[in-house]
Amino acid sequence: MHNVTVGMEFDVLKENNNIANENYEMLKDHKVVAIDFMGSIGAGKTALIIKLAEKLRAKGLRVHAIAGDVTGADDMTRMVDSGLTTTNCNTGKECHLDANMVHRCLHGIDLDSVDVLFIENVGNLVCPADFPLGTDMRVVVISTTEGDDMVRKHPDIFIHSDLAILNKVDIADAVDVDPQIIVNDYRKLTGGRKDIVLCSAKKGIGLDEVISCLGL
Amino acid sequence: MHNVTVGMEFDVLKENNNIANENYEMLKDHKVVAIDFMGSIGAGKTALIIKLAEKLRAKGLRVHAIAGDVTGADDMTRMVDSGLTTTNCNTGKECHLDANMVHRCLHGIDLDSVDVLFIENVGNLVCPADFPLGTDMRVVVISTTEGDDMVRKHPDIFIHSDLAILNKVDIADAVDVDPQIIVNDYRKLTGGRKDIVLCSAKKGIGLDEVISCLGL
């Protein structure tokens, strides 16, 4: 959180949660399952969403994505090129998506033609934790390239999410990271109550397990 | 920036800048050269600081580090294990160091026995941009593992820094990233007025060039 007074911070978070609840109701009215993908820059959120969407479309599900970024449309372009219908959401200066930004996006999407909505948050392993968007699940994506101390350094985002995905396990050796250290830290932090999936979006490893954990 | 009113945001930034100026004067009084290292989680800031400090110590310079993190002391421990005297600075919930946090740290350091102060900011490629700490230079560290679109996605932090370091160039091929794309984006953004150094802290590539760019 940025350095503002406690009162102001509380209001911002409370207002966000109110709008998140509206988003949740709106998505339920249209029978849309929504997932918030959080994680640092380069964790592989875009690639993961593209691969998961391909698998879900092959099962006959209609998938839409919201690509959140501070600026630009690189992620949206990659998603659209893969055949995934996508709404771009630039935050300007904001370091995370908030429920109001997503609310505005939802009004531009024909939700009756969507079964699953993937929301890619801004690349940041700190700030998005405090801003629920009204999704069914929140997923945090980390990468072996980020080192083996992610869970110890940033417990908040793991506590505020329902599932963790450790991406790029195929290059764990190349970056000298032992995935088991991360898994152990995560299990210790969550008391073993939440799943962590070892994954490589690039190599197609772990995608079916992710889909199963998401209940899709 | 988090979603607060413009007035509040302005006050926070103005107050930060006032304290940053105090820090700058305090460091100058003690003839300390200070560098702020910003960058995402896993960019390799800690490894880079350790390797640069080793080279500077070999030249007879006295180096101190401030390790900024949301929680924990992993980075400080790595620095201390390398022989680098280090002050830990946990931000609690904050997604960046601010000038006041650094000010408190400075009062705990014997600045007369320090020639160079390396400050490792919290792992985040967005928020630290707006909060100068009062250092001589601000450096942004990115990694090939973060993809080739970093500069396009997060121009602010590059605009607010004096030097960019592209780390982990030794594994660029393994992660399918062409460093030249990043270099070209950076040159275009900065009009060629700022340097970008291709580096591998792990393999010792580019460290002397970084030291030269820092004027050390």
Interface residues (C-beta under 8 A of the other chain):
Chain A: M1 H2 N3 V4 T5 M8 V12 N16 S40 I41 G42 D69 V70 T71 G72 D74 K93 E94 C95 H96 D98 N100 V122 G123 N124 L125 V126 C127 D130 S143 T145 E146 G147 D149 M150 R152 K153 H154 P155 D156 K168 I171 A174 V175
Chain B: M1 H2 N3 V4 T5 M8 E9 V12 N16 S40 I41 G42 D69 V70 T71 G72 D74 K93 E94 C95 H96 D98 N100 V122 G123 N124 L125 V126 C127 D130 S143 T145 E146 G147 D149 M150 R152 K153 H154 P155 D156 K168 I171 A174 V175
